[in-house]
């Protein structure tokens, strides 16, 4: 795996931010378990595909929320410290993976 510029955010996440993201991920985890049950119960393929699409959308939204926070804190802090170019390159690399 590539080495990232930092191991931790420049501004620690608030407890509220952590709880919101964690709760979203727990809901997604529940949806995945629901799909597993649908497969085990031999449910209609289209119903399963609709649920898969919902999970993909939910994961993208989590990714967008994390990306927004990263830009507002980590990237803007790096720019102020004169490390903007490297941080933007790092972000663009991750966004390219995210969009695949």
N, C-alpha and C positions, 0 to 999 in steps of 0.2 A: 504494500500500500504506500502511496505517496506520503511524504512528510508534509504536514500542514504547518503554517506559520506559527500558530499558537495552539496550546492544548486546552485553554480555557477562554471563555468570553472576556472581553476587556471590561465589561460591566456585568457582575454576576446577575443571573436571572433572579427575579423576585419570587417569593414563595407562590404568589398568585400565578405568575407565568408558568412555573413548574407544574402547578396543579392543573391548569388549563390544558397544557400539552399532554400531561400524563393521563388526564381523564379522557381526552380525545383518543389517545392510543389504546386505552383500556376498552373503549367502545369499539374501536376497530378490531381489537383482539376478539371481542365477543362476536362481532360480525363474521370473522374468519371461522370461529367455532361453529357458528350457525351454518355456514356453507359446508363445513365438514359433515354436519348432521344431515343437511339436505342431500349430500352425495350418498351418505350411508342409507338414507331413506329412499334412495333412487328417485328423487324429485325430478321434475321436468327440466331439461337442459336450459331452456330460456330463463326460467326462474333463477337458476344458479348463475347464469351469465349476468343477469340484472344485478344480483347481489355482488358479484365480482366487480362490476362497474362501479357500484356504490362505494366499495372499499377503495378502489383505485382513486376515486374522486376525493374521498376522505383523507387518504394518505397524501395526495397532492396538496390539499388544503393545509395539512400539518406542515408540509415542506415549505409552502408559501409563508406561513406564519413564522417559521424558524428563519427563513431567508430574509423576511422583512426586518426581524429583530437584528439579524446579523448586519444588515446594511445600516440600520439606524444606530447601532452601537459600535460593533467591531470595525466595520469598514470606515465609518466616519471618524472614529478615533485614530485609525491607522493613517488616514489622509492628513489629519491634524498633526500627527507625529512624523510626517514625511515618508511614510511607508505605504502610501496609497496604491502605487503601481503594482507592487507585489501582492497586496491584499485583493485588489480587483482581479488580477490574473488568477489568483487562487479561487476566488468566487466564480469567475467565468468557467474555470475548469470543472468545478462542481456542478454548476448549472447545466453544462453540456451533458454531464452524466445524468442529471435529474430529468432532462428532456428526452432521453432515449426511450 
